[in-house]
Amino acid sequence: MLVLSSPSGAGKSTMAKRLLATDPQISLSVSATTRKARVGEIDGQDYHFVDQDRFDHMVKTGQFLEWATVFSNRYGTPREPVEQALAEGRDILFDIDWQGTQQLRQSQSGGDLVSIFLLPPSLDELESRLRSRAADSEEIITQRMSRAADEISHWAEYDYVLVNDDPGQCLHEIRSILTSERLRRERQKGLAGFVRELLAGE
Ligand code: 5GP
């Protein structure tokens, strides 16, 4: 389980998209949200866009691995696709906030979690990225800027912290983390058997 968190506008979605496009071994956990779709967002691909009643039902019936309220909208990680991917030994990427990361870490599958926090190079840069995205109203941009400080205050809860001042370099660093974490002894399936055969000269 690879978690990417950052304040809005620090480049997290771009990093996630580029990583998914170039690494066939990892797939995205598509969250459910009560937020309205932005222009260009596709239901079932970017998010599962659901209404409040549906979200309530999913909470009540235990369909979320974690869920949280962010900017007065609710977001949650559907449990089933994640459990299925993990059972099949596939890697899964989560674009979620610090609240979701804490919950995932405490969940049953949390032992196999690697978390990365992306920092913007400066708050001015963050604001100009939010504005150039032109997806949100002025009121929402102000809200997102005030929430950025709150999100950033959780940086020390993450395994890795990257400053995204060069997207190409940042992607390279994320890939390096993924490669190293995949090579951890406990994550390499069948290694004990391989070494036994190696020593037996088979
Ligand atoms: P946005 O509305 O910009 O797509 O996302 C707002 C924030 O919600 C981002 O920080 C994003 O990472 C977070 N988020 C998206 N999906 C989930 C989720 O399933 N759970 C949690 N806890 N946060 C999420």
Boltz pocket constraint, residues with backbone or C-beta under 6 A from the ligand:
constraints:
  - pocket:
      binder: B
      contacts: [[A, 4], [A, 5], [A, 6], [A, 7], [A, 8], [A, 31], [A, 32], [A, 35], [A, 66], [A, 67], [A, 68], [A, 70], [A, 75], [A, 76], [A, 77], [A, 95], [A, 96], [A, 97], [A, 98], [A, 99], [A, 100], [A, 101]]
      max_distance: 6.0
